[in-house]
Amino acid sequence: MPSFNSSESELLKSLLEPLLEDFQYWFERSHTFLESTEISFLAADQQADLLARVAQAQLEVSAAQSLFKAIGGQAGIETSVLAPWHRLISECWQISHRYRLAGSPHSIQMQSQE
């Protein structure tokens, strides 16, 4: 592991901590949406699979946050780890957007939360 000077460590913390918090926020929103909403254009097994992937990503982000804090922000996270989380959030956003466009009874509530 490379050694970081304090300015590099602070830069890493200022970028990575908020990014991980954003991942947690969007995964939590997606988890709540998928758990509480019947999405007519997804088969039940597709929705269950997406929910399971979101739940797994939440665990992974939590682990990354814990490790990052435990080592005092002295190491980053490979983009190869971040990219799948980003793709999953994008997938959830697309489904939420499609759900709103379909004019579901809950679409007004969903829009006001975003």
Backbone as ProteinMPNN parsed JSONL, in Angstrom:
{"seq_chain_A": "MPSFNSSESELLKSLLEPLLEDFQYWFERSHTFLESTEISFLAADQQADLLARVAQAQLEVSAAQSLFKAIGGQAGIETSVLAPWHRLISECWQISHRYRLAGSPHSIQMQSQE", "coords_chain_A": {"N_chain_A": [[0.85, -1.172, 0.0], [0.649, 2.179, -0.924], [2.222, 5.0, 0.63], [0.561, 7.802, 1.933], [0.687, 11.346, 1.945], [-0.421, 13.893, 4.252], [-2.02, 15.803, 2.874], [-2.794, 14.435, 0.551], [-4.244, 12.383, 1.713], [-6.324, 13.831, 2.908], [-7.546, 14.881, 0.615], [-8.393, 12.511, -0.593], [-10.21, 11.616, 1.371], [-12.049, 13.738, 1.224], [-13.196, 13.295, -1.213], [-13.9, 10.543, -1.425], [-15.373, 9.777, 0.888], [-17.882, 11.294, 0.746], [-18.798, 10.212, -1.677], [-19.202, 7.479, -1.098], [-21.18, 7.79, 0.831], [-23.202, 8.841, -0.789], [-23.68, 6.621, -2.466], [-24.74, 4.872, -0.517], [-27.062, 6.294, 0.199], [-28.579, 6.303, -2.254], [-28.81, 3.58, -2.729], [-30.303, 2.827, -0.487], [-32.701, 4.236, -0.939], [-33.474, 2.976, -3.326], [-33.738, 0.354, -2.42], [-35.884, 0.597, -0.605], [-37.91, 1.446, -2.382], [-38.058, -0.766, -4.171], [-38.781, -2.781, -2.418], [-41.244, -2.003, -1.461], [-42.966, -1.525, -3.554], [-44.968, -2.657, -6.193], [-43.891, -3.415, -9.28], [-45.117, -3.201, -12.318], [-44.068, -3.762, -14.877], [-41.943, -5.391, -14.462], [-41.105, -8.762, -13.972], [-41.91, -10.775, -11.134], [-39.708, -12.27, -10.218], [-37.612, -10.88, -11.439], [-37.743, -8.394, -10.166], [-37.256, -9.222, -7.556], [-34.649, -10.179, -7.866], [-33.287, -7.827, -8.544], [-33.7, -6.373, -6.183], [-32.262, -8.026, -4.42], [-29.689, -7.686, -5.458], [-29.312, -4.982, -4.941], [-29.415, -5.01, -2.13], [-27.122, -6.547, -1.616], [-25.165, -4.837, -2.654], [-25.455, -2.717, -0.868], [-24.409, -3.872, 1.463], [-21.77, -4.241, 0.606], [-20.925, -1.588, 0.178], [-21.15, -0.629, 2.782], [-19.184, -2.188, 4.026], [-16.921, -1.239, 2.665], [-16.957, 1.43, 3.536], [-16.506, 1.051, 6.285], [-13.937, -0.141, 6.274], [-12.476, 1.913, 5.064], [-12.687, 3.93, 6.984], [-11.483, 2.601, 9.132], [-8.816, 2.434, 8.378], [-8.133, 5.001, 8.39], [-8.568, 6.552, 6.1], [-6.456, 6.125, 4.383], [-6.217, 4.741, 2.023], [-7.53, 4.189, -1.235], [-10.385, 3.245, -3.262], [-10.664, 0.913, -5.768], [-11.607, 1.714, -9.113], [-12.795, -0.354, -10.438], [-14.303, -1.547, -8.532], [-16.103, 0.414, -7.804], [-17.506, 0.968, -10.184], [-19.492, -1.139, -10.82], [-21.364, -0.592, -8.792], [-22.208, 1.942, -9.494], [-23.381, 1.375, -11.993], [-25.506, -0.224, -11.125], [-27.024, 1.565, -9.598], [-27.74, 3.313, -11.643], [-29.327, 1.587, -13.167], [-31.441, 1.203, -11.354], [-32.403, 3.831, -11.19], [-33.334, 4.144, -13.832], [-35.431, 2.282, -13.882], [-37.107, 3.367, -11.916], [-37.697, 5.783, -13.152], [-39.03, 4.901, -15.464], [-41.193, 3.691, -14.2], [-42.485, 5.941, -13.099], [-43.154, 7.262, -15.475], [-44.999, 5.496, -16.472], [-47.217, 6.195, -15.156], [-48.095, 5.369, -12.631], [-50.109, 4.901, -9.637], [-48.602, 5.712, -7.48], [-46.795, 7.487, -8.463], [-46.789, 10.287, -8.133], [-46.149, 10.585, -5.453], [-43.576, 9.434, -5.505], [-42.172, 11.258, -7.107], [-42.207, 13.564, -5.534], [-40.502, 12.835, -3.523], [-38.022, 12.79, -4.651]], "CA_chain_A": [[0.0, 0.0, 0.0], [1.474, 3.377, -0.966], [2.018, 5.919, 1.757], [-0.043, 9.068, 1.551], [0.93, 12.45, 2.857], [-1.694, 14.334, 4.83], [-2.868, 16.489, 1.891], [-3.383, 13.404, -0.303], [-5.238, 11.699, 2.531], [-7.483, 14.724, 3.038], [-8.209, 14.917, -0.69], [-9.08, 11.23, -0.741], [-11.368, 11.643, 2.268], [-13.044, 14.704, 0.758], [-13.86, 12.742, -2.396], [-14.421, 9.191, -1.27], [-16.419, 9.692, 1.921], [-19.202, 11.685, 0.217], [-19.212, 9.277, -2.725], [-19.745, 6.296, -0.441], [-22.454, 8.196, 1.44], [-24.176, 8.924, -1.888], [-24.054, 5.246, -2.818], [-25.632, 4.367, 0.534], [-28.34, 7.003, 0.086], [-29.336, 5.845, -3.416], [-29.161, 2.177, -2.541], [-31.394, 2.772, 0.494], [-33.927, 4.652, -1.652], [-33.825, 1.915, -4.268], [-34.18, -0.789, -1.616], [-37.228, 0.928, -0.113], [-38.805, 1.45, -3.542], [-38.235, -2.13, -4.679], [-39.417, -3.604, -1.394], [-42.597, -1.546, -1.139], [-43.71, -1.192, -4.76], [-45.111, -3.668, -7.23], [-43.533, -2.791, -10.559], [-45.871, -4.038, -13.251], [-43.316, -4.146, -16.064], [-40.924, -6.359, -14.06], [-41.592, -10.016, -13.405], [-41.617, -10.836, -9.695], [-38.335, -12.741, -10.01], [-36.71, -9.799, -11.841], [-37.754, -7.409, -9.092], [-36.576, -9.845, -6.418], [-33.225, -10.211, -8.188], [-32.784, -6.455, -8.423], [-33.679, -6.071, -4.751], [-31.146, -8.778, -3.837], [-28.444, -7.039, -5.882], [-29.216, -3.724, -4.187], [-29.074, -5.36, -0.751], [-25.713, -6.958, -1.623], [-24.36, -3.623, -2.853], [-25.479, -1.976, 0.402], [-23.436, -4.531, 2.345], [-20.433, -3.967, 0.087], [-20.604, -0.187, 0.46], [-20.933, -0.544, 4.235], [-17.863, -2.764, 4.302], [-15.921, -0.294, 2.154], [-16.937, 2.569, 4.458], [-15.868, 0.615, 7.529], [-12.507, -0.297, 6.023], [-11.915, 3.237, 4.798], [-12.572, 4.6, 8.279], [-10.548, 1.859, 9.982], [-7.439, 2.736, 7.994], [-7.957, 6.454, 8.427], [-8.607, 7.159, 4.773], [-5.118, 6.015, 3.793], [-6.257, 3.977, 0.772], [-8.731, 4.431, -2.018], [-11.145, 2.096, -3.742], [-10.483, 0.746, -7.209], [-12.786, 2.025, -9.922], [-13.443, -1.616, -10.812], [-15.26, -1.834, -7.458], [-17.127, 1.468, -7.836], [-18.279, 0.95, -11.437], [-20.734, -1.925, -10.74], [-22.33, 0.117, -7.943], [-22.754, 3.03, -10.316], [-24.293, 0.779, -12.977], [-26.702, -0.688, -10.43], [-27.821, 2.755, -9.288], [-28.316, 3.764, -12.924], [-30.417, 0.655, -13.487], [-32.56, 1.521, -10.458], [-32.958, 5.115, -11.636], [-34.084, 3.914, -15.062], [-36.675, 1.599, -13.524], [-37.934, 4.351, -11.225], [-38.16, 6.733, -14.171], [-40.035, 4.192, -16.274], [-42.353, 3.519, -13.321], [-43.177, 7.239, -13.052], [-43.72, 7.523, -16.804], [-46.144, 4.61, -16.656], [-48.359, 6.825, -14.499], [-48.581, 4.565, -11.509], [-50.764, 5.688, -8.597], [-47.614, 6.201, -6.531], [-45.799, 8.296, -9.167], [-46.72, 11.629, -7.555], [-45.393, 10.443, -4.209], [-42.191, 9.17, -5.845], [-41.573, 12.482, -7.613], [-42.019, 14.519, -4.465], [-39.399, 12.379, -2.685], [-36.74, 12.941, -5.348]], "C_chain_A": [[0.891, 1.229, 0.0], [1.208, 4.253, 0.253], [1.486, 7.235, 1.219], [0.447, 10.146, 2.498], [-0.419, 12.999, 3.29], [-2.587, 15.043, 3.82], [-3.517, 15.489, 0.936], [-4.483, 12.661, 0.438], [-6.492, 12.545, 2.68], [-8.259, 14.825, 1.732], [-9.011, 13.636, -0.912], [-10.331, 11.184, 0.13], [-12.453, 12.566, 1.74], [-13.794, 14.21, -0.469], [-14.582, 11.428, -2.115], [-15.522, 9.083, -0.217], [-17.783, 10.13, 1.398], [-19.709, 10.748, -0.88], [-19.826, 8.026, -2.116], [-21.074, 6.607, 0.248], [-23.545, 8.308, 0.385], [-24.626, 7.533, -2.335], [-25.035, 4.694, -1.786], [-27.014, 4.997, 0.412], [-29.182, 6.429, -1.063], [-29.687, 4.374, -3.326], [-30.294, 2.034, -1.533], [-32.721, 3.167, -0.158], [-34.399, 3.561, -2.596], [-34.365, 0.701, -3.525], [-35.608, -0.569, -1.135], [-38.252, 0.867, -1.245], [-39.097, 0.027, -4.011], [-38.97, -3.027, -3.698], [-40.892, -3.256, -1.202], [-43.494, -1.324, -2.354], [-43.779, -2.381, -5.7], [-44.894, -2.983, -8.567], [-44.071, -3.676, -11.67], [-45.057, -4.505, -14.452], [-42.117, -5.052, -15.745], [-41.61, -7.624, -13.559], [-41.172, -10.045, -11.937], [-40.186, -11.293, -9.438], [-37.303, -11.696, -10.429], [-36.605, -8.749, -10.738], [-37.025, -7.954, -7.862], [-35.061, -9.893, -6.642], [-32.6, -8.828, -8.042], [-32.69, -6.048, -6.956], [-32.508, -6.78, -4.069], [-29.807, -8.146, -4.219], [-28.23, -5.717, -5.159], [-28.802, -4.013, -2.743], [-27.604, -5.779, -0.647], [-24.803, -5.741, -1.775], [-24.331, -2.773, -1.58], [-24.465, -2.558, 1.382], [-22.005, -4.22, 1.911], [-20.011, -2.528, 0.374], [-20.35, 0.005, 1.953], [-19.559, -1.074, 4.616], [-16.756, -1.814, 3.841], [-15.812, 0.92, 3.071], [-16.216, 2.209, 5.756], [-14.361, 0.477, 7.363], [-11.827, 1.052, 5.81], [-11.711, 4.004, 6.103], [-11.529, 3.931, 9.163], [-9.091, 2.172, 9.646], [-7.193, 4.243, 7.877], [-7.892, 7.123, 7.072], [-7.284, 7.081, 4.038], [-5.08, 5.187, 2.512], [-7.58, 4.259, 0.067], [-9.446, 3.136, -2.356], [-10.986, 2.065, -5.255], [-11.771, 1.098, -7.952], [-13.507, 0.76, -10.364], [-14.435, -2.076, -9.746], [-16.416, -0.836, -7.521], [-18.046, 1.357, -9.05], [-19.54, 0.083, -11.363], [-21.794, -1.265, -9.852], [-22.991, 1.233, -8.739], [-23.739, 2.494, -11.349], [-25.596, 0.325, -12.326], [-27.606, 0.49, -10.062], [-28.475, 3.287, -10.558], [-29.483, 2.884, -13.345], [-31.647, 0.962, -12.636], [-33.215, 2.841, -10.85], [-33.814, 4.937, -12.884], [-35.418, 3.236, -14.773], [-37.624, 2.557, -12.82], [-38.516, 5.357, -12.222], [-39.257, 6.1, -15.035], [-41.327, 4.0, -15.474], [-43.166, 4.824, -13.256], [-43.848, 7.545, -14.376], [-44.952, 6.677, -17.073], [-47.391, 5.153, -15.969], [-48.937, 6.018, -13.376], [-49.243, 5.456, -10.469], [-49.776, 6.298, -7.605], [-46.623, 7.186, -7.174], [-45.686, 9.707, -8.597], [-45.911, 11.592, -6.277], [-43.912, 10.242, -4.511], [-41.509, 10.451, -6.296], [-41.309, 13.466, -6.491], [-40.872, 14.123, -3.538], [-38.059, 12.631, -3.353], [-36.287, 14.354, -5.404]], "O_chain_A": [[1.797, 1.331, 0.827], [0.118, 4.244, 0.823], [1.919, 7.713, 0.17], [0.607, 9.911, 3.696], [-1.452, 12.608, 2.746], [-3.808, 14.903, 3.894], [-4.671, 15.672, 0.548], [-5.526, 12.347, -0.134], [-7.604, 12.027, 2.587], [-9.49, 14.852, 1.739], [-10.157, 13.674, -1.36], [-11.393, 10.76, -0.327], [-13.637, 12.233, 1.793], [-14.909, 14.658, -0.737], [-15.729, 11.235, -2.518], [-16.501, 8.365, -0.42], [-18.761, 9.406, 1.585], [-20.913, 10.52, -0.997], [-20.869, 7.562, -2.578], [-21.986, 5.78, 0.247], [-24.687, 7.918, 0.629], [-25.815, 7.301, -2.555], [-26.054, 4.109, -2.153], [-28.025, 4.302, 0.512], [-30.354, 6.106, -0.873], [-30.746, 3.958, -3.795], [-31.168, 1.187, -1.717], [-33.74, 2.508, 0.047], [-35.59, 3.257, -2.657], [-35.343, 0.09, -3.957], [-36.447, -1.463, -1.25], [-39.333, 0.301, -1.08], [-40.254, -0.336, -4.223], [-39.7, -3.931, -4.104], [-41.694, -4.111, -0.827], [-44.662, -0.97, -2.199], [-42.769, -3.032, -5.969], [-45.637, -2.073, -8.935], [-43.549, -4.76, -11.93], [-45.346, -5.571, -14.997], [-41.368, -5.435, -16.644], [-42.583, -7.555, -12.808], [-40.19, -9.41, -11.552], [-39.519, -10.77, -8.546], [-36.225, -11.63, -9.838], [-35.514, -8.277, -10.419], [-36.27, -7.234, -7.209], [-34.286, -9.673, -5.712], [-31.513, -8.684, -7.482], [-31.702, -5.444, -6.54], [-31.835, -6.187, -3.227], [-28.894, -8.079, -3.396], [-27.102, -5.371, -4.806], [-27.932, -3.333, -2.199], [-26.92, -5.405, 0.306], [-23.783, -5.637, -1.094], [-23.304, -2.178, -1.251], [-23.746, -1.817, 2.053], [-21.135, -3.968, 2.745], [-18.872, -2.279, 0.769], [-19.432, 0.727, 2.339], [-18.858, -0.477, 5.433], [-15.77, -1.613, 4.55], [-14.71, 1.389, 3.355], [-15.406, 2.988, 6.257], [-13.595, 0.928, 8.215], [-10.732, 1.293, 6.32], [-10.68, 4.65, 6.296], [-10.776, 4.609, 9.863], [-8.233, 2.175, 10.53], [-6.18, 4.686, 7.336], [-7.232, 8.15, 6.914], [-7.02, 7.896, 3.154], [-4.0, 4.955, 1.968], [-8.601, 4.529, 0.699], [-9.148, 2.076, -1.806], [-11.157, 3.081, -5.93], [-12.873, 0.818, -7.482], [-14.706, 0.798, -10.638], [-15.309, -2.898, -10.022], [-17.572, -1.204, -7.313], [-19.242, 1.627, -8.946], [-20.592, 0.537, -11.812], [-22.989, -1.371, -10.13], [-24.203, 1.433, -8.655], [-24.803, 3.077, -11.562], [-26.669, 0.474, -12.911], [-28.825, 0.405, -10.206], [-29.644, 3.67, -10.539], [-30.504, 3.379, -13.823], [-32.768, 0.977, -13.145], [-34.44, 2.956, -10.842], [-34.897, 5.513, -12.984], [-36.433, 3.594, -15.371], [-38.822, 2.557, -13.1], [-39.686, 5.727, -12.134], [-40.289, 6.719, -15.293], [-42.424, 4.133, -16.017], [-44.393, 4.799, -13.349], [-44.979, 8.03, -14.406], [-45.845, 7.089, -17.814], [-48.492, 4.64, -16.172], [-50.153, 5.989, -13.189], [-48.964, 6.655, -10.423], [-50.088, 7.298, -6.959], [-45.71, 7.666, -6.502], [-44.592, 10.271, -8.578], [-45.08, 12.468, -6.039], [-43.068, 10.829, -3.833], [-40.37, 10.707, -5.904], [-40.28, 14.142, -6.498], [-40.324, 14.975, -2.839], [-37.04, 12.68, -2.663], [-35.226, 14.641, -5.958]]}, "name": "protein", "num_of_chains": 1, "seq": "MPSFNSSESELLKSLLEPLLEDFQYWFERSHTFLESTEISFLAADQQADLLARVAQAQLEVSAAQSLFKAIGGQAGIETSVLAPWHRLISECWQISHRYRLAGSPHSIQMQSQE"}
